[in-house]
């Protein structure tokens, strides 16, 4: 039963404070319609807080023009839902789930609450299958595994959007299973929104993708809903249609700023740097929706992208994200300044589940050894590079000079990769073995001798 009230007491930023009778039954996250005097169409909102005598309503649209007198609020008795269907593949939606690509309205197979349902830990299956992104620094060094959540830590002005679209275009699974990409953009500029749309269309990747785009001009509440719409769609495609779904969310920093804005409007006691004290809990409700379920064919894999303010890894957003997720890719400013793309810092990056996705039958038998040897050699090469700055190259012995050359070649041939260059894992490992030829054989201590004899031709 829908209930309507004309008792708006206060308008505070994006929020309405509505006085209620004590017997009124209004619940958290319930949708409502707001009828403003003189307007034909209603505006939508949702309940952020419900207590005896009042409800706090967050508006989906601007509160401009709303007045406390004669404004009617009708509570609908249901939370925000999205109508889902396989026909969503190849379509572009806004932050409320409405099509914005000029196509027809989606006829939903069913409607699902966007807040999702928690996965029973006992029914989770351990992530253990390789996802190929076509990017060497990810596939070889920090392997992405189905069902994993692995964020990208970037900074202002770095090419994380180009990296995100490259991953979305190229990502695939090797066993031929149905694969889809769900892309959620939050608080992006109009230019970035057009870029994402153009790149997906140009590469033909839109056919197996669903895009949700919320621009900086859209309401704050849509920014908070966008990742939940994307994840709900992904869960439907994965667990009901048996697809392996990669969810890319950008930019989580804009999402957290929206949470902070709403928290400030509610006059909540702020936590670190003004963010709400429940930021960790809120982020976990997004990240923990990645995974696999026993006896279910599909999977949901997440790559959230966030820009670290002032490149600060201790900032609350990357700090809390690191506690919840299984590692991170770090976009490096110094590599970007050298003109290297994608500028992923392999030494600062980590995939805690990489070992579950590599090996014979998944990638190749020599993958783990090559990865460890490349990692160790590059770390040593960077140390030698710093030493050469102080002492000069003339003071280095032959082994150190080999490591110095290796570090330069590694960045130029392995890390550097064209934006449209899609390398399979065999090509990546072949480049790795070519680079290892720079070093004396006696230095190859992390690869088995039989692998050296087999692959280092």
Secondary structure, DSSP 4 states (H G I P E B T S, - for coil): --EEE--EEEEETTEEEEE--TT----TTEEEEEE-TT-SS-EEEEEEEEETTEEEEEESS--TT--SSS-EEEEEEEE-EEEE-GGGTTEEEETTS-B-SS-PPP--SEEEETT--PPPGGGEE----EEE-S-HHHHTTS-EETT-B-EEEE-TTS-HHHHHHHHHHH-EETT---EEEEEEEEEE-HHHHHHHHHHHHHTTGGGGEEEEEEETTS-HHHHHHHHHHHHHHHHHHHHTT--EEEEEEE-HHHHHHHHHHHHHHTTPPB-GGG-BTTHHHHHHHHHTT-EEETT-S-EEEEEEEEEPGGG-TTSHHHHHHHHHSSEEEEB-HHHHHTT-SS-B-TTT-EETTGGGG-STTTS-TTHHHHHHHHHHHHHHHHHHHHHHHHH-GGG--HHHHHHHHHHHHIIIIII---TT----HHHHHHHHHHHHTTS-GGG--SS-HHHHHHH--
